[in-house]
Amino acid sequence: MEIVTINIEPNSPYRASETMADLRNAAESMYFPMKTAGFWDSRLDFHLCPEEERRQECPHRLANGEFDIAAYSRSLERTRHATLQLEFPHAQITIYLR
């Protein structure tokens, strides 16, 4: 999977959006015609889990409760054919596109 980091530096008095919907729209616009395959929000400790959508246990948690980003990336590659991982460090959000 290709990884792209989009780092938006703050420029007072303006601040870049940290909203998932805004970042998804920006990602899909920049990489049109690609579409969102999944996301991970590290601040909220929340992700779009294909296994949980099928009412199965989430395999992306380590024994200590932390999130396994590598396992999640592999899962999206395998199940949703994701090929691009966009990281937004200012918002602590990663969006996966297919």
C-alpha positions as CSV (number, residue, x, y, z in Angstrom):
1,M,0.0,0.0,0.0
2,E,1.3,3.5,-0.9
3,I,1.4,5.9,2.0
4,V,1.0,9.7,1.6
5,T,1.3,12.1,4.5
6,I,-0.6,15.4,4.2
7,N,0.8,17.7,6.8
8,I,-1.1,21.0,7.2
9,E,0.7,23.5,9.3
10,P,-1.4,26.0,11.3
11,N,-1.4,29.5,10.0
12,S,-2.9,31.9,12.6
13,P,-5.7,32.9,12.9
14,Y,-6.8,30.1,10.6
15,R,-6.9,26.3,11.3
16,A,-7.4,23.4,9.0
17,S,-10.4,21.2,9.4
18,E,-10.1,18.2,11.6
19,T,-13.5,16.8,10.7
20,M,-13.6,13.3,9.2
21,A,-16.2,14.3,6.5
22,D,-14.1,17.3,5.4
23,L,-10.9,15.2,5.2
24,R,-12.7,12.4,3.4
25,N,-14.0,14.9,0.8
26,A,-10.6,16.4,0.4
27,A,-8.9,13.0,0.0
28,E,-11.5,11.8,-2.6
29,S,-11.2,15.1,-4.5
30,M,-7.4,15.0,-4.6
31,Y,-7.3,11.4,-5.7
32,F,-10.5,11.2,-7.8
33,P,-11.9,8.7,-8.9
34,M,-10.7,6.8,-5.8
35,K,-13.2,6.2,-3.0
36,T,-12.9,5.7,0.8
37,A,-12.3,2.1,1.9
38,G,-11.8,2.8,5.6
39,F,-10.4,5.2,8.2
40,W,-8.8,5.3,11.6
41,D,-9.2,8.2,14.0
42,S,-6.5,7.9,16.7
43,R,-7.9,10.6,18.9
44,L,-11.2,8.9,19.3
45,D,-9.7,5.4,19.0
46,F,-12.3,4.6,16.4
47,H,-12.1,2.9,13.0
48,L,-14.3,1.5,10.2
49,C,-13.9,-2.2,10.8
50,P,-15.0,-4.6,8.0
51,E,-15.2,-7.5,10.5
52,E,-17.4,-5.6,13.0
53,E,-19.7,-4.7,10.1
54,R,-20.2,-8.5,9.6
55,R,-20.8,-8.7,13.4
56,Q,-17.5,-10.5,14.0
57,E,-14.9,-9.6,16.6
58,C,-12.5,-6.9,15.6
59,P,-9.0,-8.4,15.0
60,H,-7.2,-5.0,15.0
61,R,-6.7,-4.8,18.7
62,L,-3.6,-6.0,20.4
63,A,-3.7,-7.9,23.7
64,N,-2.9,-4.7,25.6
65,G,-5.9,-2.9,24.0
66,E,-3.9,-0.8,21.6
67,F,-4.8,-0.5,17.9
68,D,-2.7,-2.6,15.4
69,I,-2.5,-0.2,12.4
70,A,-0.5,-2.7,10.3
71,A,-3.2,-5.4,10.7
72,Y,-5.9,-2.9,9.8
73,S,-4.0,-1.8,6.7
74,R,-3.6,-5.4,5.6
75,S,-7.3,-6.1,6.3
76,L,-8.4,-3.2,4.1
77,E,-6.0,-4.3,1.3
78,R,-7.4,-7.8,1.4
79,T,-11.1,-7.1,1.9
80,R,-11.7,-3.7,0.3
81,H,-8.8,-3.5,-2.1
82,A,-7.4,-0.4,-0.6
83,T,-4.2,0.9,-2.3
84,L,-3.6,4.3,-0.8
85,Q,-3.2,5.3,2.9
86,L,-3.5,9.1,3.5
87,E,-2.3,10.3,6.8
88,F,-3.4,13.7,8.2
89,P,-1.2,14.2,11.3
90,H,-2.8,17.6,12.2
91,A,-6.1,15.7,12.8
92,Q,-4.6,12.4,13.8
93,I,-6.8,10.7,11.1
94,T,-5.8,8.2,8.5
95,I,-8.0,7.6,5.4
96,Y,-7.7,4.6,3.1
97,L,-8.7,4.8,-0.5
98,R,-9.4,2.2,-3.2
